[in-house]
Amino acid sequence: SKKNDFSGRKVLITLGPTQEAIDPVRFISNHSSGKMGFAIAKAFQQRGAEVFVIAGPVALDLSQKGFQVTHVSSAKEMYAAAAKLHANIDICVFSAAVADYAPLEAAPEKIKKQDAELTLKMVKNVDIAFELGKLKRQNQIHVGFALETENEEFHAKAKLDKKNFDLIVLNSAREEGAGFRHDTNRVKIFHRDGKTFHSELALKSEIAELILDEVKKAPVWI
Ligand code: PMT
């Protein structure tokens, strides 16, 4: 039975969006609901793993039995939380939609409406998966995600390589019923060694089980 095939494994899952403050009342973010990552976390927990969740701001009730949850807001906070846990983790799943840029500085007071235009200076955020990918040990498995709108396979494979993932899960921001917010998703999975897997459109809970099955096909899985 599959029931305990991840027993004894420590799994870290980043999920949800990040929020990057513009001022005390405004932020830059994206449409991630956290549903995909939550489904993966539940699947790992049900299959025996010890689950550590690092969640951006989501509307989900993450207080599941057996989850150790860290709530964060910005990419910087998500990175700090992930870096703290990484050394003791067997499998990392980077399903969060991390903002690539953040305002250079959050204004200390609410920005007043004045001119017709407002220019915000943005700076690049830390790439969590990339930085932890540099620290990945021989016996650790990193699972990335790619959310694309064009040239999807090309960009996904480039990210697989650049961020040192063992496998990457590609989903489309353009496909109906897939990607952000939906209860369903359709994914293509690319392994580092060239293996691929294409799913049907299915519930995120079902996609999560398929992703776990693919994790076990990584050459470093023992
Ligand atoms: O949350 P849902 O509403 O259920 O939607 C699920 C999802 C669409 C958010 C999820 O399936 C998904 O695709 N997550 C990754 C979204 C994303 O930001 O992809 P990306 O192509 O920009 O990033 C590539 C990878 O690097 C991802 O694993 C991402 O977590 C990671 N990354 C990116 C930027 C950054 N600064 N740090 C990172 O760790």
Residues whose N, C-alpha, C, O or C-beta is under 5 A from the ligand:
A	BS01	PMT	G16 H31 S32 S33 G34 K35 M36 F94 S95 A96 A97 V98 A99 D100 N125 V126 D127 I128 A129 G144 F145 A146 L147 N171 G179 F180 R181 H182
